[in-house]
Amino acid sequence: MKSTRRSFLKKTAVASSGIIAAPTIVSSQVFGANDRINAAVLGVNGRGKSHIKSLMVQNNVRVATLCDPDMNLLKERQKSFKETYNKDVALEQDLRRVMDNKDIDVVSIASPNHWHALSVIWACQAGKDVYVEKPGSHNIWEGRKMVEAAHKYDRIVQHGVQLRSSPAINEAIELMRDGYIGRVYMARGLVFRWRGDIGDQGFSPVPKGIDYDLWTGPAPKRPFTRNLVHYNWHWHWDYGNGDVGNQGIHETDLCMWGLDVGLPSKITSMGGKFLWDDCKEVPEVLTSVYKYPDEGKIIQFEVRPWCTNTEDGATVGNIFYGDKGILVVDGYDKYKTYLGKDRTPGKSGDDGGKAASGMDRGAGGTDGHFANFIEAVRKHDKSILNGPVETAHLSSGLAHLGNIAYRLDRVLTFNPKSETFVNDQEADKMLTRNYREGFEVPENV
C-alpha cells in the first residue's frame, strides 16, 4: 500500500465531504446533538472491549464506530454491542476512514503497539481528541513525534495509565512529596505475570476477513502467522515491546512519577529466555536498572513470567524507598507504608474505601480515567488530564531504553535533553525504525 493518510483522504473523499489534503481541524466544542461526543474505538480484540464499556458509561458519549483490520472480530463486537446496549454501531476496517469521518469527535486506540503513535498523529491531524493505550509508542523517536502532534494541533491526548486517576495512588504520591518516607531515592517496578509457553504455529494463509496489510501498518510485513495475530505480537520486537512495554508501562510511569524524574542517563539490562522453547523473541525474564546520577536516584525494574515470590505482597506494582521508610503500591489502586528499622506499619490507602486525604480526583480504574479524559475534551483543557501525552512518551521511553540495553548487552549512556545516546550510533539506530511506505511517522508532523 503506497498511499499516505492524506493522499488516501483525497482519493476516497466524496465531493460533499469537503476534505482537502491538509488536516481539517474540528472545533473542540462541536460534539453533535445536545453536546454528545461521538467516539470510535480502534482495535477491538482485547483491551478495546474495556474501551467500549468505559466510553458507554460516560455521560452523553456514544460509541459510534468500531474499527479493526479483522472483520470477523468486528462483527462479533457489533453483535455483542447490540445485545448489551440495544444500539447499532458502525464497522470500519481502515482507520483512515475513521479519521476522515467528521462526525467522530474522539478516538480511543487499543490496537497493537506498532500502530499507537501513528494513529495518535493521524487523529491529531484530523482534529480529533485521543485516548491511547499503553505504551504510547513503539519506539522513542515516534513517541516524541506524538507529543509534537498533540501540541501542534492542540488536541487532548490521554495515556491509558489508569492508576493516575486512582485517588489512593494520588494520595501516595503526595505523601512522598511531603516527605512521609523521607528522601525518596529509589523506585522498584514489578511485573510478575503468569506467562506460559506460546509454542510456534508457523506460517499459514491469511484468514478470510483479515486485512493483514492494514494490521501490519508501519511494521515490516512478515508472512502471516498465528504467532502474531492476535495477542502474541506482544512478544515480537517488530510489533510489541515485551512485558516491560506491556503491563510494565503502568509501573514505569509510576516509578518516574513517584521519583519525579524524566528519562535516565545510565541504563543497563540483562535477562533472557530460560523457560520455554517457543517463538517469543523478547526475554521472559528481564532485570533493568536506570540511573539518575545528577538527581541521586535510581529505578530497578523486574519482569518475571512464572513461579515467583511476592514483594511485600505485590506481584504487579511498585516499591519506593526513602531514608525513613518504604511505600508499596499493589496493583492500580492501593498502597501501604512501613516506617523505620522495625518496619512499623504506617499510612495506607485503597480505592475500595475512601482514601484518607479525602482527595476528589474522580474514581480510579478505566471508567474513572475515561471520565477524566471526557471532562478534558469537553472543556478543551489538557491541564486537567491525569495522563497527558508527555506521560505516554516518557513511561514508554523508559521501557524502550531498557529493551535497547538488553538487546545490545551493554551499559548505555543517554542524553535526556536530546533524547539520543552519547557517542553511540548503534544504539541511536534503535531509537526509531524503518517504516513501511504509506505508513511513515513523519519528521514534521
LOKE-22832 format. One record per residue: residue in one letter; x, y, z negated of N, C-alpha, C in turn. Coordinates in steps of 0.02 Angstrom, whole numbers, plus 50000, padded with zeros to 5 digits. Atoms other than C-alpha are relative to their C-alpha. Example, Ala and Ser with C-alpha at 12.3 -4.5 7.8 and 13.67 -1.06 7.14 Angstrom:
! residues 2
A500454994150000506154977549610500455006050000 S499584994150003506844994749643499615005549963 
END
This chain:
! residues 445
M500434994150000500005000050000500445006250000 K499534994549992500825016050059499695006849985 S500314993650013499585029350010500135002349929 T499964997250068499905040849863499295001349976 R500674998650024498455045349750499695005950037 R500304994249968498245062249831499814998650072 S500185001649931498295055650009499404995350001 F500575004550006497085042049954499365004049991 L500594995950011495885055249891499795003650064 K500164996549938495995064750055499674995350050 K500255004749951495655049150158499314997349981 T500615003450020494225042350054499445004749979 A500524995350023493305058150000499495001250056 V500524998149951491645061250087499975007550004 A499994992849988491345078350158499685003949945 S500374996350051490135083150021500375000649934 S499675000050066491365079749880500425006149988 G499594994150009492445094849913500704998449975 I499335001750024494035085249865500525002550049 I499444997949959495645092949928500634996949972 A499385003550018497455087449915500225001749929 A499794998050067497825097449758499494997549949 P500475002450050497055091249595499455005249987 T500564995750017495345098249556499925000249925 I500034999550072495355104549378499275001349979 V500694999550023493675101749294499985003749934 S500074996450062493135113749159499904995349941 S500065004450059493305106148986499295000249971 Q500674999450028491525111848949499464996950045 V500485002949954490695103249097499924992649984 F500095006950022490025087149019499324997150021 G500635002849977488395084549112499425002049956 A500614998250035486655084849041500084999849924 N500014999850074486485090148859500684998749969 D499335000650028488355090948831500254992849996 R499795007050000488525072348867500684999350034 I499355001649971490265065748901499954993250035 N499995006249961490405052649038500714997250001 A499355003250007491835040349014500074994250047 A499825006049962492705027249118500534996249960 V499515004150035493675012749042500414996350054 L499555003149951495185006949143500354994049966 G499735006050030495644988849102499514997249949 V500555002450042494294977949025500114992849976 N499895007050021495124961248985500054999349925 G499875000850071495734963548807499795006049960 R500134994150041495864979948716499455004450029 G500524996049970494684987948841499314998649972 K500645001650031493234978848758499885004349938 S500064995650059493594988748599499885007250021 H500124993249975493665004848701499275001050017 I500714999549983491935001448770499585000849938 K500394999950062491234998048598500075006749963 S499894993950038492045013148516499745006250035 L500284994349964491545025248653499245000149995 M500745000350000489745019148650499705001749932 V500284998050065489555022948463500115007449987 Q499904992850009490115041048487499375003850019 N500604995949988488785054548486500015002950071 N500104997349933488165058548662500594998750047 V499495002449954489535048848750499744993950036 R500245005749961489125036748890500574997050040 V499545003449956490255023748968499644999150067 A500345000049935489785026449150500314995250050 T499645004149951491105016249241500504995449965 L499485004750020492155000849208500454998750060 C499525000749945493734998949311500524994749983 D499505005250009494864983849331500144996950068 P499865003449937495764975349477499664993350008 D500325006549999494854959349431499245000850000 M500724999249995493064959949494499634994749959 N500325005250041492684943649403499905002549928 L500064997250067493044952049236499495005649998 L500474994449998492084967449287499284997749998 K500695002449999490514957549323499804997149932 E500135002650067490664948649155499855005849952 R500094994350046490834965349064499355003850016 Q500624996749982489404972949162499394996349972 K500545004150027488274958549110499945000949924 S500024999250073488764959848926499815007049980 F500184993050013488594978748933499245000950003 K500734999649993486804977148995499654996549942 E500315003750055486404964148862500075003749933 T499874996750064487164974548722499655006749995 Y500234993150004486604992148767499365001350042 N500574999249956485184989148890500095005950047 K499834994649953486055001149009500414997150057 D499595002049943486834999549179500675003649997 V499344996949996488665003349210500294998550068 A499715000849934489565006049374500664996249996 L499385003849996491024995049427500445002850054 E499524997649950492605000249518500664996349991 Q499355003350004494184990449558500585004850003 D499444995549987495255005149611499955006349957 L500024994350046495665018049477500035006750036 R499974993749964495985031149611499315002650016 R500694997849988494135031449649499695002749935 V500234997250064493805034349463500275007149993 M499714993350004494995049149469499645004850047 D500354996049949494045055349623499295001849979 N500704999250019492375054549533499945006049952 K500054993950041491985072049468499494999449944 D500485001050054490585065249359500324996849938 I499645003050057491875056549247500405005449965 D499664994850039492485067849108500634997449966 V499435002850035493655056349012500124992950024 V499835007049987494565040149046500374997249940 S499615003550051495185027648920500374994350035 I499555004449963496635016848976500214994249957 A499815006250035496844998848919500274994950050 S499695004249949497734992149072500684997649976 P499325002050020499444983349065500475006049995 N499544994550016500904993949004500285003550061 H499674997049943501664996749175499565005050037 W500464995449969500115006549227499865006249957 H500244994850047499915017849073500195007150021 A499784993149989500965033149113499735002850066 L500254997649936500475034449296499255001349997 S500724998850007498635032749251499875006549963 V500084993750037498815046849124500145005950045 I499814994449956499695057949251499465001350052 W500534999149950498395054849385499375002949970 A500604997450034496985058049261500095007449984 C499884992950014497765074449206499975004250063 Q500034996449936497995079849387499295000750025 A500704999849979496155075949416499565003949952 G500384995950047495635086749269499614996249948 K500355004250048495115072649154500404999549935 D499675001250064495505070248969500084992549992 V499775007049999496305053748920500114997349930 Y499805004150058496385040848782500414994250030 V499575005249972497855029148818500244995349946 E499765005150047498275012948731500755000549990 K499295000650011499965009948655500264994250043 P499564994250001501295010248720499795005050053 G500184995149950501025026548811500384999150065 S499585000649941502415022248932500314993150004 H499605006149990503365007549006500745001549996 N499304998050009504995017349003500035007349978 I499934993550031505675033348928499885005750049 W500064994649952505765043949085499285001550016 E500694998849982503955041449133499595002449941 G500334997350059503425044848954500075007549996 R499904992849999504185062148967499575003350054 K500414997349946503285064849133499265000349979 M500685000150026501655060149048499875006149956 V500064994150043501945073748917499975006350043 E499994994149956502355086349054499335000950035 A500644999549965500755082249147499445002449954 A500524997950048499665084148992500045007549987 H499924992850014500395101448960499865004150063 K500084996149938500415107249142499265000950017 Y500714999749981498575103049170499545001349941 D500384998150060498045107548992499464994949983 R500475005450014497245090748958500084997349929 I500005003350065496795081948796500214992750011 V499755006949993497805065648783500114997249930 Q499955003450065497585054348632500344993350008 H499655006449999498765039748598499644995149953 G500405004850037497945023748535500334997049939 V499725002350064498845022648368499515002149945 Q500564998150041497285022448263500165000949926 L499834998950070498185021848096500105007449984 R499944992850012498475040448121499335003249981 S500654997650021496605042548092499774996949935 S500165003150063496645032447931500095005049943 P499914995650058496315043147776500544997449952 A499515002850047497365031247670500715001050025 I499324999249974498875031947786500205007350001 N499854992950006498755050847796500175001949929 E499844998750070498745051047607500704997549983 A499335002750012500305040047605500545004750027 I499524995449970501205052047721500075006349956 E499964994050042500755066847610500364998649934 L499635001750061501385057747456500755000250012 M499294999949985503065055347540500255007050012 R499804993149989503115073347598500065003849934 D499994996750065502775078547418500534997249953 G499465002750040504235068047354499814994649950 Y500245004950049503225054647265500494994149991 I499495005450007504535041047303500705002950009 G499354996849996505955053647306500215001650071 R499744998749933507075057047454499944993750042 V500135005949958506475045147590500544999650053 Y499425000549955507995038947686499954994250049 M500045005849956507435022647768499284997850009 A500655003149985505915015147854500134993250032 R499955006749972505664996947899499344998250032 G500605002049965504414991348030499974992450006 L500095007249999503704973648027499484998050052 V500485002949954502884964048168500104992449997 F499985007350008502664946148110499334997350025 R500615002349969501344939548230500084992750022 W499985007049981500914921448269499994999550077 R499945000349927501544919848449500284993350020 G499815006849984501644902448522500334999250068 D499715002049936502364893448673499485001550054 I500474998449947501554900348832500114995750062 G499885004549944502294887148948500245003650062 D499814997149935502634890449131499514997250052 Q500535002349955501164889549251500185000550074 G499774999849931502174892849409499595004850043 F500354995649953501544902049563499374996650026 S500645002649974499794900049635499695005250045 P500354995049959498644908349762499655005249957 V500364994850037497854924749709499264998049997 P500715001950006496124920449640499545004950035 K500504995749969494624927149732499755005149950 G500264994750043494054943649661500535004449967 I499474996150030495754949849600500385003850055 D499584995949956496594964349692500695000249968 Y499355000850033498354959049647500475005850017 D499594994249983499144973649739499875005749951 L500174994850049498214985649626500224998149930 W499775002250066498594975149472500745001549993 T499274999050002500454976349515500175007449997 G499904992850003500384995149548500735002150005 P499334997249996502045003649506500564994849994 A499495005050016502954987449462500204995950062 P499835004549944503884975249577499464994850009 K500535004849986502684963549662500294993050007 R499805007049999503044945449619499454995750032 P500535004649981502124930449691499524999249941 F500505000450054500504928349593500144994049955 T499925005350050500634918249433499575001449940 R500374999350063499554915049282500475001349941 N499534997950052501144918249183499935007449985 L500084992850008500684936549205499275002049989 V500694997849999498824938349237499564995149962 H500054993150019498034942349121500465001949941 Y499704997450062498824943148948500764999549998 N499305001550013500574935948962500505004450037 W499554994949974501284950449061500385003549944 H499664996950057501724957048887500724997549992 W499365003250015503214945148884500474999950061 H499584999549940503984950049053500195007350010 W499734993250001505094965349073499695004750051 D500264995649949504334972049234499325002949983 Y500694998150014502614973849156499895001849926 G500084998950071502744973148966500655001849966 N499424997950039503954977548827500114995849938 G499945004250059503864962848707499575002449944 D500444998150056503044963948537500205006549967 V499824993450027504064979048482499655005550041 G500354995249958503224987948629499264998350009 N500705002049998501534979948597499695001749932 Q500224998750069500934978048417500475005049966 G499504996050035502544986548364499955007450007 I500054992749992502085003748430499655003349941 H500314997350060500935006348282500535001249946 E499504999750053502425003148170500585004750018 T499474995249981503745012748270499745007149988 D500304993450010502545027548266499995001949926 L500044998550071502305026248078500705000949970 C499314999050024504175024348046500235007150013 M499774993349981504525040548139499595005449964 W500444995250035503025049548062500195000549927 G499835000050071503485044347886500675003249985 L499344997150011505315049147904500055007150027 D500004993449969504865064948001500615000850046 V499444999849953506115061148140499734998950071 G500145001449930506135060248330500394993950022 L499615005649974507215049048438500695000049967 P499365000750036508845042448360500605001250046 S499394999249960510645044648416500434993750001 K499645006449999511305027148375499504994349998 I500475005549996510425011048422500384993550010 T499755006849987510854992648408499434995149991 S500555004750003509774977448431500254993150020 M499825006949985510004958548428499414995549989 G500545004850007508854943748448500074994650052 G499985005149950508384930148568499404995549998 K500525005249998507284915348612500284993949965 F499745005550041507564902348478499504994449991 L500535004850015505914892948477499744996350061 W500375003049945505114889948645500395000250066 D499715000249933505744884648816499445001550050 D500564998149957504394894348908500225005650047 C499834995249948504304907949040500095007149973 K499894993350027504434922848921500705002550015 E499354996949989505844934748966500235003949939 V499834995950057505784945448810500214995649941 P499815004050058506554939848646499414998549955 E500525001750049505444930648523500165003349933 V499754997150063506484936648375500445006050018 L499624993949984507174954348376500115004149937 T499834995550055508074964948248500335006250029 S499744993849973508364983148293500155004949944 V499814994950049509224997148198500095006650036 Y499974993349970509025015648238500285004849947 K499674995750050510185027948151499955007350019 Y500044992849994509985046648124500555003149957 P499444997750042511705052448064499905007149973 D500074993150022511275070948057499475000749946 E500544999650049509685067847956500134995649939 G499875004750055510455054447844499434995049992 K500565004750003509055042247889500114994350049 I499915005949959508875025147968499334996250004 I500585004349989507505013948040500234993050015 Q499915007049984507534995048037499354997350028 F500615002749970506324985148144500094992550012 E499965007349995505954966448139499404997350039 V500525003749965504964955848262500124992549988 R499965007350011504624937748213499354996850026 P500595002749967503434925948304499674994049966 W500235006650023503154910848192500034999849925 C499995000850073503354904148016500475005149968 T499604994850030503984918147905499745001749930 N500224997250063503914926047734499605006450013 T500284993249998502904941747698500515004649965 E499584995250035503734957547635499545004549959 D500474996750045502804964047483499284999450025 G500675001649978501264955847556499855001950072 A500134997749932501424963947728500334995450051 T499715003549942501684954547891500015004650061 V500004994749950501214968948006499925006549963 G500044993950039501604985747930500675003449995 N499414995950009502944997247862500195000449927 I499754998850068504034999547708500455006150003 F499594994050005504765016347661500394999849935 Y499555000450056506245017747543500225007049980 G499774993750027506565032847433500454998849940 D499555001050057507775035847290499634999449934 K500405001050060506325034747167499524994150005 G500465005549992505325020347239499904998250073 I500175001949932504585012047392499255000650012 L500704999749980502955013747486499894994850055 V500145005549954502204998747578499345001250034 V500614999549961500945000547718499854993150028 D500215006749977499994984447753499465000950053 G500484999349945499154984647923499895007250018 Y500174993449974498235000247978499695004749949 D500454995950040497305006547827500084999449925 K499895000250073498075003247656500745000449984 Y499314999350023499635006847557500034998949925 K499875000550071500405003847387500715002449987 T499334997650018501925010447295500264996449939 Y499645002950057503205003647173500565004949982 L499564994750021504245015547069500554997549954 G499455001350045505955014346988500294993150004 K499645006450001507104999946948499544994149983 D500455005350021505694989946868499404999050048 R500545000749950504554991847021499315000849968 T500644998550032503154999346918499485001950053 P500514998249950501554999647023499785007249992 G500214993050000501105017447071499365001050038 K500614998349965499785025647177499904995350060 S500175004149942498875015847312499385002950033 G500594997649964497535018947442499774994950050 D500295005049955496365008947551499385003050031 D500594997249967495105014447682499374996049985 G500595003850021493965000747615499635003649945 G500314995950051493655012547472500095007250020 K499884993049985493965031147459500705001849979 A499314998150015495735037547469500005004949942 A500004996350063496245045447305499995007650008 S499974992849991496545062747377499335002950023 G500644997549974494785063847448500075003650066 M499884996649937495525069447615499454998550050 D500525000949951494245071847753500325000150069 R499685000549934495155065747908499584995850048 G500405004449958493745055147978500164992849986 A499895007150014493545036447963500584997350040 G499455003149964495025025848010499754994950050 G500185005049951495045012048139499905003050069 T500084997849931494715012848325499425004850008 D500574995549994492995020948307500185007049976 G499814993550026493715034848200500505003650044 H499494997049957495175037648317499675002750063 F500374997449942493985039248465499585006149980 A500394994250023492905051148362500445006249999 N499534994450001494425062248336500155002350072 F499884998449929494785061448524499415003850030 I500594996749971493005066048573499905007049971 E500054993350030492975080448450500495004850033 A499494995849967494595087148527499805001750071 V500234998849931493865085148702499465005350000 R500554995250001492275094648657500245007149984 K499744993450019493245108748576500575002350045 H499394998949959494645107648704500565002849957 D499514997950050495845108748558500474994249985 K499535005550011497355097248565500325000349931 S499684999450066497945103848397499674995749947 I500345004250050496655093148306500074992650014 L499895007149985497185076848389500434996849946 N499595003750048497835064048266500594996450034 G499475003449964498865055148400500145003350066 P499894996449938499385068248528500504996650046 V499605003349948500315064048688500744999349981 E499305000550020502015067548610500134993849959 T499905006150039501755053048489500034993950046 A499985005649953501445041648638500694999450030 H499335000149971503105046448714500524997849950 L499475001350048504145045748556499974993049970 S500055006650030503475029948475500144994550051 S499845004749947503565020748641500755000450015 G499294999149985505295028048671500454996449950 L499605003650050505945020848508500044992650017 A500015007149981505405003448563500434998950062 H499605000749939506175006048735500755000149986 L499284999650017507845011048659500254993549969 G499805006450030507894995248554500054994650052 N499985005149947507494984548706500605000950045 I499414998949958508864992848809500634997749964 A499415002250038510144989848671500034992449998 Y500015007349999509584971648662500234997350067 R499855002749933509714969048849500735001350020 L499304998649985511434977148859500474997049948 D499625003550052512024968548699500585004249974 R499484995850031512974983248627499685006049966 V500234994050034512814998548516499985005750051 L500084994549953512165013548614499995006749964 T500024993250026512395032148585499545004050045 F500534996749963510915042848636499975007349981 N500094992950013510635061548654499255001550001 P500724998950002508855065148594499775006350036 K500204993849967508855082648669499934999150076 S500035001149928509235077348847499624993550018 E500315006649992508435060148823500384995750051 T499555004349961509925051848905500534997249954 F499465002950039511335040848843500645004150010 V499384996249998513045048048809500534996150039 N499485003049957514285043848949499874992550012 D500185007149991513365027648990499504999450058 Q500425000349941512715026549168499594993650004 E500355006449999512245008249149499365000449958 A500594999450043511075012149005499515005150028 D500444994949972510405027849090499554997250055 K500405003049947509795017249236499384996549972 M500565003650031508655008049114499495004749968 L500484995150026507775024149062499405000750047 T500534999549951506715022949220499984993650040 R500045005949958506305010649358499925002150073 N500174998949930506135009249547499264998750009 Y500735000749994504295012349583499824997850071 R500255002149934503345004049724499715006050037 E500244994549958502915015449868499245000749992 G500714998650011501235023749839499815000249927 F500145000250071501345021449651500575003149960 E499434996850033502805032649608499785004949946 V500084994750049502855042749448500415005950027 P499654994549966503295059949521500495003649955 E499524995850037504805070149469499665006349977 N500384993950017503695085549473499264998249996 V500695002250009502015081049400499505005450020 
END
